[in-house]
Every structure is written in structure tokens, then in C-alpha cells.
Amino acid sequence: MKKTWMLIMSMLMAVMMVAGCGGGDKKAADNKVAQAPKVLRVGTEPTFAPFEFQKEGSKDFDGFDMDLIRAIGKQLNMKVEIQNMGFDALIPALNAGNIDVAAAGMSITPDRQKAVDMSDPYYVSGLVVVVNKDNAAVKSVNDLNNKGIAVQIGTTGADRAAKVPGAKVKNFNTNAEVFLELKNKGVDAVIIDKPVAEYYLAQGGGKESAKIVGDTMEAESYGLSLKKNSPLTKEINKAMLDLKKNGEYDKIYEKWFGAVKK
């Protein structure tokens, strides 16, 4: 009887040990699942360099917006998955729940804010004046009266140049031709989109020869778009603020546009 009782006790202890081990394994597995990053589904229209584009022959998404959204995903412990879609399809995709965020150089406008949530601004676009570095006479658009200005045909920069009194406006087909005319001193200045100018100065070979002068004209802010009343909106705004505080935003900005102006 004593041996039988001891045998039963031994069996019970063995069962409890196995159960305890199993519970530990389950707890560890649950923790592993909890720590695994959730997926942040991002939509973009990758034909807007330097914000989003695909290099020739590559399926990877590159650009300022792409680096920023990946940094935000890392900050939120979320795995970023980027989808290629038409610009006009982004807001319908948000409202349908097919994507969580649209990162596509999207201007913050009252109409868009009625349809979707817009994040805090992360980039201020608009028009700027670019001159050669040795030009000390032109400090803003107000100094361009009766001077030569190079612009790209059909752009808002061309429209703005046309309003400068007495300006001798030269129209070109591409931005490359516009900057070449400035470099060759065929004109006094260029009026062009701010991101295009900053990208040219940072990565297009213009850093040594040109500079931006004056304030940004017709400024507009870019923001990330989310479904209306999305719980992610607050989290993404906080993540962007954290990236600005820890210097990561400045690193991304400098990579694509040069040093951040303080």
C-alpha cells in the first residue's frame, strides 16, 4: 500500500512538472507573438522623385517618403509593406481598408482632410529661386525685375516667372536644361519647385555652383494620409515627432535634400 501511494505521488509530480513546462512554453510562445511586429500596409505612386520612385531595373521603392515611412514603421515596431498603385486610387484604398497609410507626396488640403486623416506636416513644398553661388545681387524674387529667368515649360514656376515685371523668361523642356542654363550663366535665376531644387543641390551636382535664395513661395505642406479617424494617426504623429527629436528625420532629410535649415 505504501509503495502504491508513493508511486501515485511520483506520477502526480511528473504530470505537474510536464504541465508546468508546457505552460512556460505557451507563455514564451505568447510573448514571442506579442513582440512580433504588426504589418503597416503603405500605398504609394512611385513616379515622384525624390519622394518615391523605383530605380531602373529595380522593384525596390526608394525616396524620401519611403525612408521616412520605414523609419516610422521601425519606431512603431511594425513591418512596412509598400504597394504600388495609382495616385487617384490611394484615398479609395484607405477608405476601403486595403492600406493603412498613403505616402505619396500628398499635399494637405481642406478637401483631403474631409475625406481622410492627414498626419502632421513632414515637408513644406512650394516654389523657390535658385541662383549661382557668386550672385550676390539676387536675394529673393523681388530682385528679379528685368532679369533673365529659366523655367520648365508648363510648370507653376513658369507661371510665377511670368508675373515678374520686365523678366526675360526662357522656357525649357526639362529641369536638367533649366539648371544647365543657370550654370552657363545664360540667365540670372531659376524659379522651380522646392524639392526639385533641393534634390539638385544635394544629389544632382549643383551643390558647388548654385544656392537657394529668399523664402518659399506658394508654400504647401505634405502629409501622410490615413483612413478617417484611424487610431494610427496619433501613433504616426508621435513617431514622426520622436524621429525629429532623436535626429533620424534630419538624417533622412539631409540624404535627399541637404542640411535641414534651422
C-alpha positions as CSV (number, residue, x, y, z in Angstrom):
1,M,0.0,0.0,0.0
2,K,2.8,2.3,0.9
3,K,4.6,1.6,-2.4
4,T,1.4,2.1,-4.3
5,W,0.9,5.5,-2.6
6,M,4.4,6.6,-3.4
7,L,4.0,5.5,-7.0
8,I,0.9,7.6,-7.3
9,M,2.6,10.6,-5.8
10,S,5.5,10.2,-8.2
11,M,3.2,10.1,-11.1
12,L,1.3,13.2,-10.0
13,M,4.6,15.1,-9.6
14,A,5.7,14.1,-13.0
15,V,2.4,15.3,-14.5
16,M,2.7,18.6,-12.7
17,M,6.2,19.1,-14.0
18,V,5.2,18.4,-17.5
19,A,2.2,20.8,-17.2
20,G,4.5,23.4,-15.7
21,C,6.9,23.1,-18.6
22,G,4.1,23.2,-21.1
23,G,2.7,26.4,-19.5
24,G,6.1,28.0,-19.7
25,D,6.5,27.1,-23.4
26,K,3.0,28.5,-24.1
27,K,3.8,31.7,-22.2
28,A,7.1,32.1,-24.2
29,A,5.2,31.5,-27.4
30,D,2.6,34.1,-26.5
31,N,5.3,36.6,-25.7
32,K,7.0,35.9,-29.0
33,V,3.8,36.6,-30.9
34,A,3.2,39.7,-28.9
35,Q,6.7,41.0,-29.7
36,A,6.4,40.2,-33.4
37,P,5.9,43.4,-35.5
38,K,2.5,44.1,-36.9
39,V,2.2,45.0,-40.6
40,L,1.9,48.6,-41.8
41,R,0.4,48.5,-45.3
42,V,1.6,51.5,-47.2
43,G,0.3,52.7,-50.6
44,T,2.4,54.9,-52.9
45,E,2.6,56.1,-56.5
46,P,6.3,55.7,-57.3
47,T,6.8,58.3,-60.0
48,F,7.5,61.3,-57.9
49,A,11.3,61.5,-57.4
50,P,12.9,62.3,-55.0
51,F,9.9,61.4,-52.7
52,E,9.0,58.0,-54.2
53,F,10.4,56.2,-57.2
54,Q,11.9,53.0,-58.4
55,K,15.4,52.9,-59.9
56,E,15.6,51.5,-63.4
57,G,15.5,47.7,-63.3
58,S,14.7,47.6,-59.6
59,K,11.5,46.6,-57.8
60,D,12.5,48.4,-54.6
61,F,10.9,51.6,-53.6
62,D,13.3,54.5,-53.0
63,G,13.0,58.1,-52.0
64,F,12.4,60.5,-49.0
65,D,8.9,59.3,-48.3
66,M,9.9,55.7,-48.4
67,D,12.8,56.2,-46.0
68,L,10.5,58.2,-43.7
69,I,7.7,55.6,-43.6
70,R,10.2,52.8,-43.0
71,A,11.7,54.8,-40.1
72,I,8.1,55.4,-38.7
73,G,7.4,51.6,-39.0
74,K,10.6,50.8,-37.1
75,Q,9.6,53.3,-34.4
76,L,6.2,51.7,-34.1
77,N,7.7,48.1,-34.2
78,M,5.7,47.5,-37.4
79,K,6.8,45.7,-40.6
80,V,6.3,48.1,-43.5
81,E,4.9,46.6,-46.7
82,I,4.7,49.0,-49.7
83,Q,2.2,48.7,-52.5
84,N,2.4,50.4,-55.9
85,M,-0.9,51.9,-57.0
86,G,-2.2,54.9,-59.0
87,F,-2.3,58.2,-57.1
88,D,-6.1,58.5,-57.6
89,A,-6.5,55.0,-56.1
90,L,-4.8,55.9,-52.8
91,I,-7.7,57.5,-50.9
92,P,-10.3,55.0,-52.1
93,A,-7.9,52.2,-50.9
94,L,-7.6,53.9,-47.5
95,N,-11.4,54.2,-47.1
96,A,-11.8,50.6,-48.2
97,G,-9.3,49.4,-45.6
98,N,-6.9,47.9,-48.3
99,I,-4.0,50.0,-47.0
100,D,-3.2,51.7,-43.7
101,V,-1.2,54.7,-44.9
102,A,-0.6,56.6,-48.2
103,A,2.9,58.0,-48.5
104,A,3.0,59.9,-51.8
105,G,4.0,63.5,-51.5
106,M,0.4,64.3,-50.8
107,S,-0.5,68.0,-50.1
108,I,-2.6,68.7,-47.0
109,T,-5.7,70.4,-48.3
110,P,-9.1,71.1,-46.7
111,D,-10.8,68.8,-49.2
112,R,-8.5,65.9,-48.4
113,Q,-8.9,66.5,-44.7
114,K,-12.7,66.0,-45.1
115,A,-12.1,62.6,-46.8
116,V,-9.2,61.2,-44.8
117,D,-7.0,61.9,-41.8
118,M,-3.8,63.8,-42.7
119,S,-0.7,63.5,-40.5
120,D,1.2,66.4,-39.1
121,P,3.2,68.1,-41.9
122,Y,6.6,66.5,-42.7
123,Y,7.7,68.6,-45.7
124,V,7.0,72.2,-46.9
125,S,6.9,72.4,-50.7
126,G,6.4,75.4,-52.9
127,L,8.5,77.5,-55.3
128,V,12.0,78.8,-54.8
129,V,14.5,81.0,-56.5
130,V,17.9,79.4,-57.4
131,V,20.9,81.5,-58.4
132,N,24.6,80.9,-59.0
133,K,26.7,81.0,-55.8
134,D,28.6,84.0,-56.9
135,N,25.4,86.0,-57.4
136,A,25.1,88.5,-54.5
137,A,22.6,90.8,-56.2
138,V,19.6,88.5,-56.2
139,K,18.3,87.7,-52.7
140,S,14.7,87.0,-53.4
141,V,12.1,87.0,-56.2
142,N,11.7,90.8,-55.7
143,D,15.2,91.3,-57.1
144,L,14.4,89.6,-60.4
145,N,12.7,92.5,-62.2
146,N,14.1,92.9,-65.7
147,K,16.4,89.9,-65.3
148,G,16.7,86.6,-67.0
149,I,14.8,83.6,-65.5
150,A,14.9,80.0,-66.7
151,V,11.8,77.8,-66.1
152,Q,10.4,74.5,-67.2
153,I,7.5,74.8,-69.7
154,G,4.0,74.4,-68.2
155,T,5.0,74.5,-64.6
156,T,3.9,76.7,-61.7
157,G,7.5,78.1,-61.8
158,A,6.8,79.3,-65.3
159,D,3.5,80.9,-64.2
160,R,5.3,82.7,-61.3
161,A,8.1,83.9,-63.6
162,A,5.6,85.4,-66.0
163,K,4.4,87.7,-63.2
164,V,7.8,89.2,-62.6
165,P,7.9,92.8,-64.1
166,G,10.1,93.0,-67.2
167,A,11.6,89.5,-66.7
168,K,13.2,87.8,-69.7
169,V,11.8,84.3,-69.3
170,K,13.4,81.3,-71.0
171,N,11.4,78.1,-71.3
172,F,13.0,74.7,-71.4
173,N,11.6,71.2,-71.7
174,T,13.4,69.6,-68.7
175,N,14.7,70.6,-65.3
176,A,18.2,69.5,-66.4
177,E,18.1,72.1,-69.2
178,V,16.9,74.8,-66.8
179,F,19.8,74.2,-64.4
180,L,22.3,73.9,-67.2
181,E,21.3,77.4,-68.5
182,L,21.8,78.8,-65.0
183,K,25.2,77.1,-64.7
184,N,26.3,78.6,-68.0
185,K,25.1,82.0,-66.8
186,G,22.5,82.3,-69.6
187,V,20.1,83.6,-67.0
188,D,20.3,85.2,-63.6
189,A,18.0,82.8,-61.8
190,V,15.7,79.8,-61.9
191,I,12.2,79.6,-60.4
192,I,11.3,76.0,-59.7
193,D,9.7,73.6,-57.2
194,K,11.5,73.5,-53.9
195,P,12.0,69.7,-53.7
196,V,13.4,69.7,-57.3
197,A,15.8,72.5,-56.4
198,E,16.9,70.8,-53.1
199,Y,17.4,67.5,-54.8
200,Y,19.5,69.1,-57.5
201,L,21.7,70.8,-54.9
202,A,22.1,67.6,-52.8
203,Q,22.5,65.0,-55.4
204,G,22.3,66.5,-58.9
205,G,25.7,68.2,-59.0
206,G,24.6,71.7,-58.1
207,K,25.9,71.9,-54.6
208,E,29.2,73.6,-55.6
209,S,27.7,76.1,-58.1
210,A,24.2,77.1,-57.0
211,K,22.1,78.2,-54.0
212,I,18.5,78.9,-53.0
213,V,17.7,82.4,-52.0
214,G,14.6,84.0,-50.4
215,D,11.5,82.5,-48.9
216,T,9.5,79.6,-50.2
217,M,6.7,80.9,-52.4
218,E,3.2,79.5,-52.6
219,A,4.1,77.1,-49.8
220,E,2.2,73.9,-49.3
221,S,2.8,71.1,-46.8
222,Y,2.9,67.4,-47.4
223,G,1.4,64.8,-45.0
224,L,0.8,61.1,-44.8
225,S,-2.9,60.1,-45.4
226,L,-4.8,57.6,-43.3
227,K,-8.4,56.4,-43.1
228,K,-10.7,58.9,-41.3
229,N,-10.5,58.5,-37.5
230,S,-7.8,55.9,-37.8
231,P,-6.2,55.0,-34.4
232,L,-2.8,55.0,-36.3
233,T,-3.0,58.8,-36.9
234,K,-2.0,59.7,-33.4
235,E,0.7,57.0,-33.3
236,I,2.2,58.1,-36.5
237,N,2.3,61.7,-35.5
238,K,4.1,60.7,-32.3
239,A,6.5,58.6,-34.2
240,M,7.4,61.5,-36.5
241,L,7.9,63.8,-33.5
242,D,10.2,61.2,-32.0
243,L,12.2,60.9,-35.2
244,K,12.6,64.7,-35.2
245,K,13.7,64.7,-31.6
246,N,16.2,61.8,-32.0
247,G,17.8,63.2,-35.2
248,E,16.7,60.4,-37.5
249,Y,14.4,62.7,-39.5
250,D,17.3,65.2,-40.1
251,K,19.4,62.3,-41.4
252,I,16.8,61.3,-43.9
253,Y,16.2,64.9,-45.0
254,E,19.9,65.5,-45.4
255,K,20.3,62.4,-47.5
256,W,17.8,63.6,-50.1
257,F,17.8,67.4,-49.8
258,G,20.9,68.6,-48.0
259,A,21.2,70.0,-44.5
260,V,18.0,71.0,-42.7
261,K,17.6,74.7,-42.3
262,K,17.2,75.6,-38.6
